[in-house]
């Protein structure tokens, strides 16, 4: 939680929050489209499915020492970073099979 050390930048944190959380809509859309691609194409080409739970982990909100806002931030970060790693794995497996 490096941002806590920079209390003079609170205004910048507030100004950047809509842009950071505005990415949630494209992430959810990517997740939806990616899962359709994953289930249909991997089935058609007999590629083993990627286990989603290995990449998207939303568990840091269980830490008792975090404030409510920090828990929300951790859930968002876990989802966003996990989704990108999940997408990277799906694209990597697609590339390795010679489909694309």
C-alpha positions in Angstrom: 0.0 0.0 0.0 2.6 2.5 -1.2 0.0 5.2 -1.7 -0.4 5.7 2.0 3.0 7.2 2.2 2.1 10.0 -0.1 -0.7 11.8 1.6 0.0 14.9 -0.4 -1.2 13.1 -3.5 -4.7 12.5 -2.3 -6.2 14.8 -5.0 -4.4 12.8 -7.7 -5.8 9.6 -6.3 -9.3 11.0 -6.3 -8.9 12.3 -9.8 -7.5 9.0 -11.2 -10.1 6.7 -9.5 -12.8 7.2 -12.2 -10.3 6.2 -14.9 -9.0 3.2 -13.0 -12.5 1.9 -12.1 -13.8 2.9 -15.5 -11.8 0.0 -16.8 -14.1 -2.4 -15.0 -16.6 -2.3 -17.9 -14.0 -3.2 -20.6 -12.6 -5.9 -18.3 -16.1 -7.5 -17.8 -16.7 -7.3 -21.6 -13.3 -8.9 -22.3 -14.1 -11.6 -19.7 -17.5 -12.3 -21.4 -16.0 -12.5 -24.9 -13.0 -14.4 -23.8 -15.0 -17.1 -22.1 -17.3 -17.6 -25.1 -14.1 -17.9 -27.3 -12.5 -20.2 -24.8 -15.5 -22.6 -24.5 -16.4 -22.8 -28.1 -13.0 -22.8 -29.9 -11.2 -25.0 -27.3 -14.0 -27.5 -27.7 -13.9 -27.4 -31.5 -10.1 -27.9 -31.6 -9.9 -30.3 -28.7 -7.6 -28.0 -26.7 -7.7 -28.6 -22.9 -9.6 -25.9 -21.1 -7.7 -23.4 -19.0 -8.6 -23.5 -15.3 -10.0 -20.1 -14.5 -9.5 -20.3 -10.8 -5.7 -20.7 -11.2 -5.6 -17.2 -12.6 -8.4 -15.1 -11.2 -8.0 -15.0 -7.4 -10.2 -12.7 -5.4 -9.1 -13.5 -1.8 -7.3 -10.5 -0.4 -10.5 -9.0 0.8 -10.5 -11.5 3.6 -7.5 -9.8 5.3 -8.9 -8.3 8.5 -6.4 -5.5 8.7 -7.6 -3.9 5.4 -10.2 -1.1 5.4 -13.4 -1.5 3.4 -12.0 0.7 0.6 -8.8 -1.3 0.5 -10.7 -4.6 0.3 -12.6 -3.3 -2.7 -9.4 -2.2 -4.3 -7.8 -5.6 -3.7 -10.8 -7.4 -5.2 -10.7 -5.2 -8.3 -6.9 -5.6 -8.7 -7.2 -9.4 -8.2 -9.9 -9.6 -10.8 -8.2 -7.3 -13.4 -4.7 -8.8 -13.1 -6.0 -12.3 -13.0 -8.2 -11.8 -16.1 -5.2 -10.5 -18.0 -3.1 -13.5 -17.0 -6.0 -15.8 -17.9 -6.3 -14.2 -21.3 -2.6 -14.5 -21.9 -2.8 -18.2 -21.1 -5.7 -18.8 -23.4 -4.0 -17.0 -26.3 -0.8 -18.9 -25.6 -2.5 -22.2 -25.8 -4.3 -21.2 -28.9 -1.0 -20.2 -30.5 0.7 -23.4 -29.5 -1.9 -25.5 -31.2 -1.4 -23.8 -34.6 -5.1 -22.7 -34.7 -4.4 -19.0 -35.2 
